[in-house]
Amino acid sequence: QVQLVESGGGLVQPGGSLRLSCAASATIFSSHTMGWYRKAPGKQRESVATITSGGGTNYADSVKGRFTISRDNAKNTVYLQMNSLKPEDTAVYYCRAFMVRTGSNYWGQGTQVTVSS
């Protein structure tokens, strides 16, 4: 059974930092693109950042220069380092593992990030 387990969310003041982690099942991690998505109240879920199995990255314009996605293949974990956080970054953040070629697609349970003073 494939599992994605997020951690690292919480409450942080504007301008602060958080690092999210997503531990994935070893059976899929090395072959799948990993991504972070978020859903804010009243808004649709959006892609925040993705990283391919080869290390290629892509970011939403709203987080470029502030967020960094990375993966540790030895630990089967993907990270999202979030700096200079803004109130509009408040959302539930979800980890996703997917492979376009096969159509496989897995989601974590989500972790809440709240940016507020």
MITI-409006 format. One record per atom (N, C-alpha, C): residue in three letters; atom name; x, y, z. Coordinates in steps of 0.001 Angstrom, whole numbers. Atoms other than C-alpha are relative to their C-alpha. Example, Ala and Ser with C-alpha at 12.3 -4.5 7.8 and 13.67 -1.06 7.14 Angstrom:
2
<node resn="Ala" name="N" east="890" north="-1190" up="0"/>
<node resn="Ala" name="CA" east="12300" north="-4500" up="7800"/>
<node resn="Ala" name="C" east="900" north="1200" up="0"/>
<node resn="Ser" name="N" east="-820" north="-1190" up="-60"/>
<node resn="Ser" name="CA" east="13670" north="-1060" up="7140"/>
<node resn="Ser" name="C" east="-770" north="1090" up="730"/>
//
This chain:
117
<node resn="Gln" name="N" east="851" north="-1186" up="0"/>
<node resn="Gln" name="CA" east="0" north="0" up="0"/>
<node resn="Gln" name="C" east="890" north="1241" up="0"/>
<node resn="Val" name="N" east="-794" north="-1219" up="102"/>
<node resn="Val" name="CA" east="1437" north="3350" up="-1052"/>
<node resn="Val" name="C" east="-459" north="998" up="1049"/>
<node resn="Gln" name="N" east="315" north="-1015" up="-998"/>
<node resn="Gln" name="CA" east="1638" north="5962" up="1660"/>
<node resn="Gln" name="C" east="843" north="1242" up="-219"/>
<node resn="Leu" name="N" east="-679" north="-1284" up="-25"/>
<node resn="Leu" name="CA" east="2520" north="9623" up="1678"/>
<node resn="Leu" name="C" east="-364" north="652" up="1328"/>
<node resn="Val" name="N" east="254" north="-549" up="-1327"/>
<node resn="Val" name="CA" east="2886" north="11142" up="5138"/>
<node resn="Val" name="C" east="701" north="1342" up="129"/>
<node resn="Glu" name="N" east="-536" north="-1366" up="-127"/>
<node resn="Glu" name="CA" east="3312" north="14906" up="5487"/>
<node resn="Glu" name="C" east="220" north="348" up="1459"/>
<node resn="Ser" name="N" east="-234" north="-556" up="-1332"/>
<node resn="Ser" name="CA" east="4692" north="16712" up="8495"/>
<node resn="Ser" name="C" east="653" north="1366" up="-157"/>
<node resn="Gly" name="N" east="-699" north="-1274" up="-6"/>
<node resn="Gly" name="CA" east="6045" north="20119" up="9446"/>
<node resn="Gly" name="C" east="-869" north="1229" up="-58"/>
<node resn="Gly" name="N" east="884" north="-1167" up="27"/>
<node resn="Gly" name="CA" east="2993" north="22331" up="9215"/>
<node resn="Gly" name="C" east="-115" north="634" up="1375"/>
<node resn="Gly" name="N" east="189" north="-678" up="-1272"/>
<node resn="Gly" name="CA" east="2026" north="24791" up="11890"/>
<node resn="Gly" name="C" east="-345" north="1456" up="-179"/>
<node resn="Leu" name="N" east="282" north="-1437" up="-22"/>
<node resn="Leu" name="CA" east="1498" north="28416" up="12827"/>
<node resn="Leu" name="C" east="1317" north="762" up="-13"/>
<node resn="Val" name="N" east="-1212" north="-805" up="98"/>
<node resn="Val" name="CA" east="4134" north="30949" up="11834"/>
<node resn="Val" name="C" east="-377" north="1446" up="-295"/>
<node resn="Gln" name="N" east="256" north="-1425" up="246"/>
<node resn="Gln" name="CA" east="4318" north="34735" up="11758"/>
<node resn="Gln" name="C" east="404" north="375" up="-1420"/>
<node resn="Pro" name="N" east="-433" north="-482" up="1321"/>
<node resn="Pro" name="CA" east="4555" north="36625" up="8476"/>
<node resn="Pro" name="C" east="1497" north="284" up="-18"/>
<node resn="Gly" name="N" east="-1438" north="-141" up="118"/>
<node resn="Gly" name="CA" east="8122" north="36630" up="7254"/>
<node resn="Gly" name="C" east="773" north="-1189" up="518"/>
<node resn="Gly" name="N" east="-660" north="1176" up="-575"/>
<node resn="Gly" name="CA" east="8873" north="33371" up="9017"/>
<node resn="Gly" name="C" east="201" north="-1113" up="-1004"/>
<node resn="Ser" name="N" east="-320" north="1151" up="845"/>
<node resn="Ser" name="CA" east="9904" north="29982" up="7678"/>
<node resn="Ser" name="C" east="-566" north="-1281" up="590"/>
<node resn="Leu" name="N" east="387" north="1357" up="-377"/>
<node resn="Leu" name="CA" east="8670" north="26407" up="7769"/>
<node resn="Leu" name="C" east="594" north="-948" up="-1028"/>
<node resn="Arg" name="N" east="-397" north="1048" up="945"/>
<node resn="Arg" name="CA" east="9898" north="23179" up="6220"/>
<node resn="Arg" name="C" east="-973" north="-1155" up="118"/>
<node resn="Leu" name="N" east="889" north="1147" up="70"/>
<node resn="Leu" name="CA" east="7396" north="20575" up="5167"/>
<node resn="Leu" name="C" east="771" north="-1215" up="-497"/>
<node resn="Ser" name="N" east="-590" north="1255" up="430"/>
<node resn="Ser" name="CA" east="8376" north="16948" up="4766"/>
<node resn="Ser" name="C" east="-1104" north="-963" up="-428"/>
<node resn="Cys" name="N" east="943" north="1030" up="443"/>
<node resn="Cys" name="CA" east="6645" north="14120" up="2930"/>
<node resn="Cys" name="C" east="784" north="-1288" up="-190"/>
<node resn="Ala" name="N" east="-636" north="1308" up="103"/>
<node resn="Ala" name="CA" east="7792" north="10565" up="3492"/>
<node resn="Ala" name="C" east="-878" north="-911" up="-847"/>
<node resn="Ala" name="N" east="762" north="822" up="948"/>
<node resn="Ala" name="CA" east="6751" north="8270" up="670"/>
<node resn="Ala" name="C" east="449" north="-1455" up="55"/>
<node resn="Ser" name="N" east="-353" north="1418" up="86"/>
<node resn="Ser" name="CA" east="6672" north="4534" up="174"/>
<node resn="Ser" name="C" east="1159" north="-181" up="-965"/>
<node resn="Ala" name="N" east="-1195" north="211" up="804"/>
<node resn="Ala" name="CA" east="9933" north="3272" up="-1197"/>
<node resn="Ala" name="C" east="-317" north="-569" up="-1380"/>
<node resn="Thr" name="N" east="344" north="656" up="1267"/>
<node resn="Thr" name="CA" east="8145" north="1371" up="-3960"/>
<node resn="Thr" name="C" east="-263" north="983" up="-1120"/>
<node resn="Ile" name="N" east="341" north="-970" up="1042"/>
<node resn="Ile" name="CA" east="7203" north="4566" up="-5786"/>
<node resn="Ile" name="C" east="931" north="1191" up="-59"/>
<node resn="Phe" name="N" east="-637" north="-1309" up="-121"/>
<node resn="Phe" name="CA" east="9469" north="7350" up="-4636"/>
<node resn="Phe" name="C" east="970" north="290" up="-1142"/>
<node resn="Ser" name="N" east="-1061" north="-305" up="951"/>
<node resn="Ser" name="CA" east="12399" north="7049" up="-6997"/>
<node resn="Ser" name="C" east="-493" north="175" up="-1425"/>
<node resn="Ser" name="N" east="486" north="-30" up="1378"/>
<node resn="Ser" name="CA" east="10276" north="6714" up="-10122"/>
<node resn="Ser" name="C" east="-1047" north="1068" up="-271"/>
<node resn="His" name="N" east="1115" north="-927" up="151"/>
<node resn="His" name="CA" east="7586" north="9313" up="-9501"/>
<node resn="His" name="C" east="429" north="1454" up="154"/>
<node resn="Thr" name="N" east="-95" north="-1427" up="-274"/>
<node resn="Thr" name="CA" east="7420" north="13050" up="-9792"/>
<node resn="Thr" name="C" east="-698" north="278" up="1331"/>
<node resn="Met" name="N" east="573" north="-366" up="-1286"/>
<node resn="Met" name="CA" east="6757" north="14528" up="-6373"/>
<node resn="Met" name="C" east="-402" north="1470" up="-45"/>
<node resn="Gly" name="N" east="462" north="-1375" up="26"/>
<node resn="Gly" name="CA" east="4808" north="17687" up="-5762"/>
<node resn="Gly" name="C" east="-663" north="415" up="1298"/>
<node resn="Trp" name="N" east="753" north="-607" up="-1089"/>
<node resn="Trp" name="CA" east="3379" north="20018" up="-3184"/>
<node resn="Trp" name="C" east="-1110" north="852" up="-586"/>
<node resn="Tyr" name="N" east="1177" north="-738" up="420"/>
<node resn="Tyr" name="CA" east="-86" north="21439" up="-3642"/>
<node resn="Tyr" name="C" east="-623" north="614" up="1251"/>
<node resn="Arg" name="N" east="664" north="-583" up="-1162"/>
<node resn="Arg" name="CA" east="-2212" north="23639" up="-1431"/>
<node resn="Arg" name="C" east="-1423" north="402" up="-333"/>
<node resn="Lys" name="N" east="1387" north="-427" up="146"/>
<node resn="Lys" name="CA" east="-5840" north="24466" up="-870"/>
<node resn="Lys" name="C" east="-329" north="929" up="1150"/>
<node resn="Ala" name="N" east="421" north="-1000" up="-971"/>
<node resn="Ala" name="CA" east="-6906" north="27625" up="880"/>
<node resn="Ala" name="C" east="-1521" north="26" up="63"/>
<node resn="Pro" name="N" east="1460" north="-52" up="-132"/>
<node resn="Pro" name="CA" east="-10451" north="28150" up="2173"/>
<node resn="Pro" name="C" east="-621" north="830" up="-1121"/>
<node resn="Gly" name="N" east="693" north="-720" up="1059"/>
<node resn="Gly" name="CA" east="-12763" north="29147" up="-656"/>
<node resn="Gly" name="C" east="721" north="32" up="-1328"/>
<node resn="Lys" name="N" east="-775" north="5" up="1246"/>
<node resn="Lys" name="CA" east="-10131" north="28507" up="-3318"/>
<node resn="Lys" name="C" east="201" north="-1429" up="-486"/>
<node resn="Gln" name="N" east="-307" north="1313" up="542"/>
<node resn="Gln" name="CA" east="-9290" north="25636" up="-5614"/>
<node resn="Gln" name="C" east="1406" north="-414" up="386"/>
<node resn="Arg" name="N" east="-1342" north="499" up="-263"/>
<node resn="Arg" name="CA" east="-6328" north="23411" up="-4954"/>
<node resn="Arg" name="C" east="930" north="415" up="-1141"/>
<node resn="Glu" name="N" east="-957" north="-461" up="1002"/>
<node resn="Glu" name="CA" east="-3241" north="24696" up="-6748"/>
<node resn="Glu" name="C" east="1350" north="-661" up="209"/>
<node resn="Ser" name="N" east="-1354" north="529" up="-65"/>
<node resn="Ser" name="CA" east="188" north="23397" up="-7561"/>
<node resn="Ser" name="C" east="939" north="1054" up="564"/>
<node resn="Val" name="N" east="-991" north="-900" up="-591"/>
<node resn="Val" name="CA" east="2944" north="24956" up="-5471"/>
<node resn="Val" name="C" east="1378" north="-249" up="-622"/>
<node resn="Ala" name="N" east="-1315" north="347" up="542"/>
<node resn="Ala" name="CA" east="6054" north="23102" up="-6642"/>
<node resn="Ala" name="C" east="33" north="-1490" up="-309"/>
<node resn="Thr" name="N" east="-190" north="1410" up="339"/>
<node resn="Thr" name="CA" east="7022" north="19848" up="-8321"/>
<node resn="Thr" name="C" east="1472" north="-264" up="-256"/>
<node resn="Ile" name="N" east="-1365" north="424" up="289"/>
<node resn="Ile" name="CA" east="10248" north="17905" up="-8684"/>
<node resn="Ile" name="C" east="-52" north="-1385" up="-631"/>
<node resn="Thr" name="N" east="17" north="1277" up="708"/>
<node resn="Thr" name="CA" east="10809" north="15108" up="-11165"/>
<node resn="Thr" name="C" east="982" north="-983" up="623"/>
<node resn="Ser" name="N" east="-920" north="1006" up="-504"/>
<node resn="Ser" name="CA" east="12651" north="11881" up="-10507"/>
<node resn="Ser" name="C" east="1444" north="366" up="-336"/>
<node resn="Gly" name="N" east="-1335" north="-436" up="375"/>
<node resn="Gly" name="CA" east="15599" north="13481" up="-12260"/>
<node resn="Gly" name="C" east="454" north="1291" up="658"/>
<node resn="Gly" name="N" east="-367" north="-1202" up="-736"/>
<node resn="Gly" name="CA" east="15536" north="16576" up="-10078"/>
<node resn="Gly" name="C" east="-453" north="1308" up="-620"/>
<node resn="Gly" name="N" east="507" north="-1218" up="593"/>
<node resn="Gly" name="CA" east="13877" north="19038" up="-12422"/>
<node resn="Gly" name="C" east="-1131" north="587" up="827"/>
<node resn="Thr" name="N" east="978" north="-648" up="-861"/>
<node resn="Thr" name="CA" east="11766" north="21592" up="-10563"/>
<node resn="Thr" name="C" east="-860" north="988" up="-753"/>
<node resn="Asn" name="N" east="930" north="-976" up="542"/>
<node resn="Asn" name="CA" east="8812" north="23816" up="-11295"/>
<node resn="Asn" name="C" east="-737" north="634" up="1168"/>
<node resn="Tyr" name="N" east="625" north="-731" up="-1098"/>
<node resn="Tyr" name="CA" east="7245" north="26501" up="-9109"/>
<node resn="Tyr" name="C" east="-1151" north="864" up="-501"/>
<node resn="Ala" name="N" east="1021" north="-998" up="259"/>
<node resn="Ala" name="CA" east="4094" north="28545" up="-9009"/>
<node resn="Ala" name="C" east="646" north="1379" up="82"/>
<node resn="Asp" name="N" east="-578" north="-1350" up="1"/>
<node resn="Asp" name="CA" east="4829" north="32198" up="-9752"/>
<node resn="Asp" name="C" east="-69" north="642" up="1388"/>
<node resn="Ser" name="N" east="219" north="-643" up="-1293"/>
<node resn="Ser" name="CA" east="3489" north="33173" up="-6337"/>
<node resn="Ser" name="C" east="1025" north="-405" up="1062"/>
<node resn="Val" name="N" east="-959" north="460" up="-1007"/>
<node resn="Val" name="CA" east="6213" north="31223" up="-4507"/>
<node resn="Val" name="C" east="1441" north="22" up="-491"/>
<node resn="Lys" name="N" east="-1364" north="-35" up="530"/>
<node resn="Lys" name="CA" east="9229" north="31627" up="-6790"/>
<node resn="Lys" name="C" east="866" north="947" up="807"/>
<node resn="Gly" name="N" east="-932" north="-805" up="-778"/>
<node resn="Gly" name="CA" east="12221" north="32903" up="-4869"/>
<node resn="Gly" name="C" east="-209" north="-104" up="1495"/>
<node resn="Arg" name="N" east="275" north="148" up="-1433"/>
<node resn="Arg" name="CA" east="10631" north="32041" up="-1519"/>
<node resn="Arg" name="C" east="-25" north="-1465" up="434"/>
<node resn="Phe" name="N" east="134" north="1415" up="-323"/>
<node resn="Phe" name="CA" east="9979" north="28288" up="-1616"/>
<node resn="Phe" name="C" east="1018" north="-806" up="-810"/>
<node resn="Thr" name="N" east="-915" north="908" up="685"/>
<node resn="Thr" name="CA" east="12384" north="25486" up="-2501"/>
<node resn="Thr" name="C" east="-439" north="-1434" up="249"/>
<node resn="Ile" name="N" east="334" north="1420" up="-98"/>
<node resn="Ile" name="CA" east="11418" north="21897" up="-3239"/>
<node resn="Ile" name="C" east="1271" north="-808" up="-216"/>
<node resn="Ser" name="N" east="-1155" north="880" up="153"/>
<node resn="Ser" name="CA" east="13982" north="19132" up="-2854"/>
<node resn="Ser" name="C" east="-412" north="-1423" up="358"/>
<node resn="Arg" name="N" east="307" north="1388" up="-317"/>
<node resn="Arg" name="CA" east="14075" north="15370" up="-2595"/>
<node resn="Arg" name="C" east="1265" north="-722" up="432"/>
<node resn="Asp" name="N" east="-1097" north="834" up="-480"/>
<node resn="Asp" name="CA" east="16263" north="12911" up="-732"/>
<node resn="Asp" name="C" east="-372" north="-1434" up="-334"/>
<node resn="Asn" name="N" east="372" north="1333" up="459"/>
<node resn="Asn" name="CA" east="16091" north="9631" up="-2589"/>
<node resn="Asn" name="C" east="417" north="-1088" up="979"/>
<node resn="Ala" name="N" east="-431" north="989" up="-981"/>
<node resn="Ala" name="CA" east="17952" north="7803" up="172"/>
<node resn="Ala" name="C" east="-1013" north="-132" up="1139"/>
<node resn="Lys" name="N" east="984" north="-3" up="-1081"/>
<node resn="Lys" name="CA" east="15233" north="8770" up="2657"/>
<node resn="Lys" name="C" east="-1433" north="-79" up="-507"/>
<node resn="Asn" name="N" east="1349" north="38" up="592"/>
<node resn="Asn" name="CA" east="12291" north="8587" up="233"/>
<node resn="Asn" name="C" east="-859" north="1154" up="495"/>
<node resn="Thr" name="N" east="668" north="-1160" up="-565"/>
<node resn="Thr" name="CA" east="11363" north="12074" up="1348"/>
<node resn="Thr" name="C" east="165" north="1207" up="-917"/>
<node resn="Val" name="N" east="-31" north="-1256" up="721"/>
<node resn="Val" name="CA" east="10489" north="15286" up="-424"/>
<node resn="Val" name="C" east="-279" north="1124" up="999"/>
<node resn="Tyr" name="N" east="92" north="-1124" up="-919"/>
<node resn="Tyr" name="CA" east="10793" north="18646" up="1279"/>
<node resn="Tyr" name="C" east="-516" north="1240" up="-729"/>
<node resn="Leu" name="N" east="345" north="-1324" up="508"/>
<node resn="Leu" name="CA" east="9324" north="22092" up="816"/>
<node resn="Leu" name="C" east="472" north="1007" up="1043"/>
<node resn="Gln" name="N" east="-499" north="-1065" up="-865"/>
<node resn="Gln" name="CA" east="11363" north="24857" up="2413"/>
<node resn="Gln" name="C" east="-736" north="1281" up="-372"/>
<node resn="Met" name="N" east="806" north="-1195" up="234"/>
<node resn="Met" name="CA" east="9137" north="27904" up="2766"/>
<node resn="Met" name="C" east="562" north="1157" up="820"/>
<node resn="Asn" name="N" east="-557" north="-1188" up="-643"/>
<node resn="Asn" name="CA" east="10724" north="31255" up="3545"/>
<node resn="Asn" name="C" east="-853" north="1218" up="-335"/>
<node resn="Ser" name="N" east="723" north="-1257" up="231"/>
<node resn="Ser" name="CA" east="9333" north="34787" up="3746"/>
<node resn="Ser" name="C" east="-1495" north="-252" up="-144"/>
<node resn="Leu" name="N" east="1402" north="384" up="92"/>
<node resn="Leu" name="CA" east="5898" north="33390" up="4412"/>
<node resn="Leu" name="C" east="-920" north="1190" up="138"/>
<node resn="Lys" name="N" east="1007" north="-1059" up="16"/>
<node resn="Lys" name="CA" east="2868" north="35572" up="3798"/>
<node resn="Lys" name="C" east="-1341" north="-557" up="457"/>
<node resn="Pro" name="N" east="1333" north="495" up="-400"/>
<node resn="Pro" name="CA" east="-687" north="35363" up="5134"/>
<node resn="Pro" name="C" east="-707" north="-751" up="-1126"/>
<node resn="Glu" name="N" east="655" north="678" up="1120"/>
<node resn="Glu" name="CA" east="-1823" north="34341" up="1664"/>
<node resn="Glu" name="C" east="570" north="-1382" up="-285"/>
<node resn="Asp" name="N" east="-507" north="1366" up="104"/>
<node resn="Asp" name="CA" east="302" north="31204" up="1968"/>
<node resn="Asp" name="C" east="-769" north="-960" up="906"/>
<node resn="Thr" name="N" east="800" north="832" up="-893"/>
<node resn="Thr" name="CA" east="-2143" north="29949" up="4585"/>
<node resn="Thr" name="C" east="-865" north="-965" up="-802"/>
<node resn="Ala" name="N" east="725" north="1034" up="739"/>
<node resn="Ala" name="CA" east="-3614" north="26669" up="3342"/>
<node resn="Ala" name="C" east="314" north="-1359" up="607"/>
<node resn="Val" name="N" east="-392" north="1388" up="-251"/>
<node resn="Val" name="CA" east="-3651" north="22929" up="3740"/>
<node resn="Val" name="C" east="919" north="-408" up="-1148"/>
<node resn="Tyr" name="N" east="-997" north="400" up="992"/>
<node resn="Tyr" name="CA" east="-570" north="21629" up="1951"/>
<node resn="Tyr" name="C" east="-11" north="-1526" up="-143"/>
<node resn="Tyr" name="N" east="76" north="1423" up="305"/>
<node resn="Tyr" name="CA" east="-718" north="18244" up="249"/>
<node resn="Tyr" name="C" east="1223" north="-440" up="-798"/>
<node resn="Cys" name="N" east="-1064" north="635" up="759"/>
<node resn="Cys" name="CA" east="2025" north="15992" up="-1000"/>
<node resn="Cys" name="C" east="-627" north="-919" up="-1048"/>
<node resn="Arg" name="N" east="501" north="845" up="1081"/>
<node resn="Arg" name="CA" east="1497" north="14198" up="-4303"/>
<node resn="Arg" name="C" east="1146" north="-726" up="-667"/>
<node resn="Ala" name="N" east="-944" north="776" up="803"/>
<node resn="Ala" name="CA" east="3351" north="11441" up="-6131"/>
<node resn="Ala" name="C" east="-728" north="-452" up="-1248"/>
<node resn="Phe" name="N" east="709" north="369" up="1225"/>
<node resn="Phe" name="CA" east="2478" north="10872" up="-9767"/>
<node resn="Phe" name="C" east="972" north="-338" up="-1125"/>
<node resn="Met" name="N" east="-759" north="345" up="1201"/>
<node resn="Met" name="CA" east="3681" north="9439" up="-13027"/>
<node resn="Met" name="C" east="-946" north="122" up="-1180"/>
<node resn="Val" name="N" east="889" north="-272" up="1127"/>
<node resn="Val" name="CA" east="2078" north="10798" up="-16183"/>
<node resn="Val" name="C" east="-87" north="-1208" up="-927"/>
<node resn="Arg" name="N" east="-48" north="1100" up="967"/>
<node resn="Arg" name="CA" east="3156" north="7828" up="-18312"/>
<node resn="Arg" name="C" east="-927" north="-1146" up="380"/>
<node resn="Thr" name="N" east="824" north="1129" up="-442"/>
<node resn="Thr" name="CA" east="1314" north="5260" up="-16199"/>
<node resn="Thr" name="C" east="-1343" north="423" up="575"/>
<node resn="Gly" name="N" east="1233" north="-482" up="-612"/>
<node resn="Gly" name="CA" east="-1381" north="7446" up="-14691"/>
<node resn="Gly" name="C" east="-84" north="-218" up="1496"/>
<node resn="Ser" name="N" east="44" north="194" up="-1446"/>
<node resn="Ser" name="CA" east="-450" north="6535" up="-11148"/>
<node resn="Ser" name="C" east="20" north="1342" up="713"/>
<node resn="Asn" name="N" east="238" north="-1282" up="-649"/>
<node resn="Asn" name="CA" east="-1381" north="9222" up="-8702"/>
<node resn="Asn" name="C" east="-344" north="-252" up="1464"/>
<node resn="Tyr" name="N" east="214" north="209" up="-1429"/>
<node resn="Tyr" name="CA" east="-1171" north="9339" up="-4908"/>
<node resn="Tyr" name="C" east="74" north="1338" up="727"/>
<node resn="Trp" name="N" east="57" north="-1238" up="-793"/>
<node resn="Trp" name="CA" east="-1985" north="12017" up="-2334"/>
<node resn="Trp" name="C" east="218" north="-312" up="1478"/>
<node resn="Gly" name="N" east="-91" north="76" up="-1444"/>
<node resn="Gly" name="CA" east="-1065" north="12565" up="1276"/>
<node resn="Gly" name="C" east="-1246" north="568" up="634"/>
<node resn="Gln" name="N" east="1200" north="-420" up="-728"/>
<node resn="Gln" name="CA" east="-3528" north="13557" up="3963"/>
<node resn="Gln" name="C" east="-50" north="1503" up="225"/>
<node resn="Gly" name="N" east="-41" north="-1453" up="-157"/>
<node resn="Gly" name="CA" east="-2438" north="17192" up="4120"/>
<node resn="Gly" name="C" east="514" north="449" up="1357"/>
<node resn="Thr" name="N" east="-472" north="-614" up="-1239"/>
<node resn="Thr" name="CA" east="-839" north="19427" up="6708"/>
<node resn="Thr" name="C" east="-315" north="1492" up="-47"/>
<node resn="Gln" name="N" east="448" north="-1396" up="-49"/>
<node resn="Gln" name="CA" east="-2103" north="22842" up="7805"/>
<node resn="Gln" name="C" east="1184" north="932" up="217"/>
<node resn="Val" name="N" east="-954" north="-1091" up="-181"/>
<node resn="Val" name="CA" east="83" north="25901" up="7388"/>
<node resn="Val" name="C" east="-801" north="1284" up="185"/>
<node resn="Thr" name="N" east="692" north="-1250" up="-290"/>
<node resn="Thr" name="CA" east="-1171" north="29114" up="8971"/>
<node resn="Thr" name="C" east="1036" north="1090" up="227"/>
<node resn="Val" name="N" east="-914" north="-1136" up="-121"/>
<node resn="Val" name="CA" east="664" north="32404" up="8539"/>
<node resn="Val" name="C" east="-804" north="1172" up="545"/>
<node resn="Ser" name="N" east="788" north="-1035" up="-660"/>
<node resn="Ser" name="CA" east="-630" north="34963" up="10975"/>
<node resn="Ser" name="C" east="798" north="584" up="1154"/>
<node resn="Ser" name="N" east="-634" north="-643" up="-1142"/>
<node resn="Ser" name="CA" east="552" north="37489" up="13519"/>
<node resn="Ser" name="C" east="-908" north="-53" up="1220"/>
//
